[in-house]
Amino acid sequence: MLQKFGNLIYNHTKAPRWILTVTGVALTTGLLSCQPQTPANQVSITGAGASFPNPLYQAWFNVYNQQNPNVKINYQSIGSGAGVNQYLEGTVDFGATDAPLTEKERQKFRAKYNAEPIQVPLTGGAVVFAYNLGGNVKNLRLSRQAYCGIVQGDIKTWDNPLIAKQNPNVNLPNTPITFVRRADGSGTTFLFTNHVSKACPNWKAGVGKSISWPVGIGAKGNEGITAQIQKTQGAIGYVEYAYARENNLSMATLENKAGQFVHPSPESAARALEGQTIPHNFALEISDPSRQQAYPIVGLTWLLLYNQYSDPAKATALKNFINWALTEGDQYALRLGYIPISNDLAQRVQSTVSEKIAAK
């Protein structure tokens, strides 16, 4: 059964899911009813960037290729920072980022291409605190004071009173906390630090895809964060929801701006997006949502596209794929725990892509 939250949709049914590893997505047998045909006029498209949406992108590209055998989309999950750089240099057909382009990046694009960059959102998701306490602590609750203290390096052991206060019946170990954070330029880091900068009064490290961290060990990509937490007893780190869910990582329940403790889910993440005004360039930033039952760390993720493509077939294929992703692709976003964008926003994206992308 599908239920509306504002104009965002979350699937309450336990739909059959794909088997997700930290390196990609395997589609279950029989998911697609169509039979591949012999490719004709093959179109090969390359993209690179954010690891945040990588499980969904890989699933989308696999399914789309099954339905359209002449279109092959190859995507490299290298982080938003590297993806933006490759997009600006023109070495890919599209980039992907979880952080809106900065004015400096926009200026660089204008200078090189004499045009405005195109960034369009395709989905949204939550950034969670995933942790490894050996299965002994299954429902960890973290107040804002507690998770701010962890990321700032002020809270060093799991039995700290600020953690214990919200977990009175939990046997917290007297072991060191290992905070795991990104080592690469990351849109997930932007989403995370954008929230922390508002939620944590003593945060001094700033906001960005790369920052100078006060504490922690680094790992590359959401894939690397997931693997590091899995193998490190006492670890906690930030990662996109789908990675934590599909790899059976424990996720903390967080105190939001309204003082409510909210567990991460597509439902609670969707509440953070309700009522948000999307700018004309789609660069929505959600720092600290105030809705009662909204999960506090949520963001959109964007494709970065060019105004002109030398190969008209690529321009057409990209437009067709984006239309497909925003209509038929919603079902796969829901299965993996992402948030489909609203119908109104999808129509805006489709209009922008149709109007602004051309073949030379």
N, C-alpha and C positions, 0 to 999 in steps of 0.2 A: 504494500500500500504506500502511495506517495502522499506526503503531507507538506503543505506550504509553510514556510517561515518567512513572512513578508513575501517577497517574490523570489526567494531562494528555495531550492528543493532538496530534501534529504530523503533517502530511501530507508524506511524502517525495516524492510525485509532483509533477511540474510541471504542476499543473492549469491549464486555460485561465484567464487573468487578465483582469480588467477594465482598461480604459485609465484610469489615474488621473492627474489633473492636480492642481495645488495648489489648485484652486478647486472640485473635486468629482469625481464618479465617473460615467463613461459605461458603460452596460451593453452588452455585445456583443450583436449580433442573434442571436436564437435561444436565449438563455440560459434563458428561461422557456418552458415548454411550454403554460402556461395562457393562455387568451385573455381580455382584459379584458371585463368586462360593464358594462352601464349602471349607474352608481352609484345606490343607493337608500339613503335615510336617511344621508346623508353625514355623517361625523364628521371634524372638523378639529381636530388636536392640534398645539400649538406647544411647542417646547422650545428651550433655548439653553444654551451652556456650552462645555465642553472642546473644543479643536481636536485633541487627541491621538487620540480615536476617530472624528473626523469622517469620514474616508474610509469606515470600516466602517458608521457610522450612516447615511450617505447611501445606501450600497449597500443596507443592510437596509431603509431606508424606501422606496426605489424598488421593491425586489423585493416587499415586503409590500403595497404599494399595487397592484402588478400582480396579486397574488393576491387582494387584498381591496379592490376599487375604491372601496368606500364609506368607506375609512379613509385619510385623508391626513395624514401627519406632516411638519410643517415644522420643520427644525432649523437654528438659527443658530450657526455656529462662531465664538464671540466670546471664548473663553478661560474657564477655570474660575472665575476671580475674578468676572467679570461674570455668569456663569451662576449662581453661588451667590447673588449679590445679587438677580438677577431671581427666583430661586426663593423667597428669603426675602420678597421684596415681593409675591409672588403674581401676577406679570405673565405667567407662563408656566404651561403644564400640567405640565412637568417641567424640572428642571435637569440638568446633567451636569458632573461634576468628576473630576479625577484625584487630588485631595487629599481625604481624608476631612474631613467637617465638623469644625470646631473646637468646643470647648465653648462659646465665645462665640457662635458661629453657631447652635449647638443651643439655647442659652438664648434667643436672639432669636426662633427659630422657636417655641419653647414659649410665649413671652410673646404672640406674635401669634395663634397657632392653638390654643393650649391642648392640644397634642398633641406626641408625639415625631416628629421627622422620619424619613422612610424613605429610606435610601440602600442600594442594591443593586448589586453588581458584575455586569457583563454580559460583560466580556472583560478581558484583560491584554495587556501589550506591553512592548517594550524602548525605552529612550531611548538614542540612539547619538550618538557624536561624528562628525558628517559634516564633510567637509573638501573644499577645492578647491585642489589644487596642479597644476591644468592637465593632469591625466592622467599626469603624470610619476612620481607616487608612488602606486602602486596598492594596496599592502599595508602601510599604516602601522601600526606597533605603538607603543602608548603605555603606559609603565609608570605606576604610581600616582604616582610622583614627577613624571613628565612632565605628565600631565594635570592634576594638582593645581597645578603651576607655571603652566600655561596659564591656568586659570580664576582663579588668584590674581593674575595679572599679573607673576609673577616670571620667566617664560620669554617672551621677546619676539620671538625670531626662530626660523625653522624649523630652522636648523642648530645649535641649542643642543645641547651635549654630552649632556644628559639625554634628548633625543629621538634623537640620533645613536647612542647606546649600544645601543638596541634595534633599530636599523635600519642595521646596519654596511655593507651593500652597496647602500644607497640614496643617490642624489645629492640630498641635501636642499638646497634653495635658501637663500641668505643673504638672505631677505626677511622683512619684518615679519609677525607673526601677528596677524590680525584675529579676535578672539573675538566671535562673534555670540550674543546672548542675548535673552531675551524682554523686551519693553517693557511688556507688559500683565500683569495678574494671571493666573497660569498654574498649572494643576495639573502640567504637565510640568516647570515650574520647581520646584515642590514635590518631585516625584520626584527630580529632578536634585540639588537642594541637600540633600535628605535623605540621598542617597548621599555627596555631597562632604563633608558635615559629619562623616561617619564615616571616610571614606577619606583625608581631607587634614588632618593634625594642625594645620596653621597656618591653617585656614579660620576666618575671623572674621565673615563676613557673615550667618551664621545660616541658618535653614530657613524656607521659606514660599512662598506663591504669588507674592509680590512681596518683593524684598529690595533693599538698597543694594549694587549690584555694585561690586567693586573695579576692574573693567576691562571693556571691550567696547562694542559698539554694539548698540542695541536694534532689535527687529523684532516685529511683532504676529502672534501665532499661529504654529503650526507651519508654516502656509502662508508667512508672512512670513520665518521663519528659512530655510526651504528656498530661497525666491527670493533672499534676501540672500547665502547661501552660493554659489548658482549664479553670481551676477554679480560676486563679489568674489574675485579671485585672492589666495590666501594666507589665506582665511577658514577658520575651524573653529567649529562651534557644536553645540548639543544639539537633537535633534529626534526625534520618534517614528519608529521603524524603517520603517513603511510609507511615510512621506513620502520618506525617503532611498532606499529600494529602488525605488519606482516612478518616481522622478525621476532615477535613475541617479547619485546622489551617492555618492562614496567614503565608506566607513565604517571607522573605526579599530578595530583589535583591541586590547582593553584587558586589563591585568593585573587579576585579581580578588583577593579576600582570601586565597585559597589559593596565590597566587603563579603561577597559570596564566594564560597569554595566551589569551583567548577571543574569537572573532569573533562579532558579534551575529547571531542567527538566532532564529526561533521555537523551535527545539530548545534552544538554550543559554539562552534566556530562560525557557522552561518549567522547566528544572532549578532555577532560582532559587525557583520557587513550590512545588517538591516538598517535602512534609513540613511545610508551614507550617500553623499553627493559626489558623483564621479566627475572630475575635471574634464575639460574638453580634450586634453591630451592623455586621459586615462590614468594619470599618475597619482592614484589614490594611496595615501599612507594612513594606516590605522595604528596609532601609537598605543592607546590605552582606552579601549571601548568602555562605555559607562553603563550599558544595559545590564540589568540585574543578573541574568543567567548567561551572559556572554563569556566565552573563553577569552582570556586577555591577549594572547599573542597570535595574531592572524594577519594574513596579507594576500595580495594577488600576485600572480606571476605573469610575465609579459613575453610575447614574441617581438623581436626587433626586425623590421622589414625595410626594404629599400623602395624608393619611389619608382625606380626604373630597373628592369632586368633586360640584359642583352638578348636572352633567350625567351621569346614570348611563351614558349611551352612551360617554362618554369613559373612565370608570372601567373599563368592560368592555373597550373597545378597547385600553387600555393593558395590562391583564392579559393579553389574548390576544396582543398583540404580544410582550410579554416572554416568554411561554411559547414562542412561535414562535422568537424570537431564540436562546433557550437550547437549542433542539432542531434545527430545520431551519436556523437561522442559522449554526450552527457551520461549515458548509462554506464560507461566504463569509468568515468570520473567518480561516480557514486560508489561503484564496487570497490574502488581502491581507497576511498576515504577522502577524496578531494571535494571541493564545493563548486558545483556548476554555477556559472554566472547567470544573472537574471535574464529573462527574455528581452527586456528593454535594453540592457547593456549589450547583449549579444547582437541585437539589431544595429546598435550604434557601431559595434566593431565591424560587422559585415558591410555596413555602408561605407565606413572609412576605408576598408581594404578594397572594396569595389571602386571607389572614387579615386584613391590616391596611388594605387599600384598600376604601373603601365609597363609595356614592353617598348624597348627602344626602336 
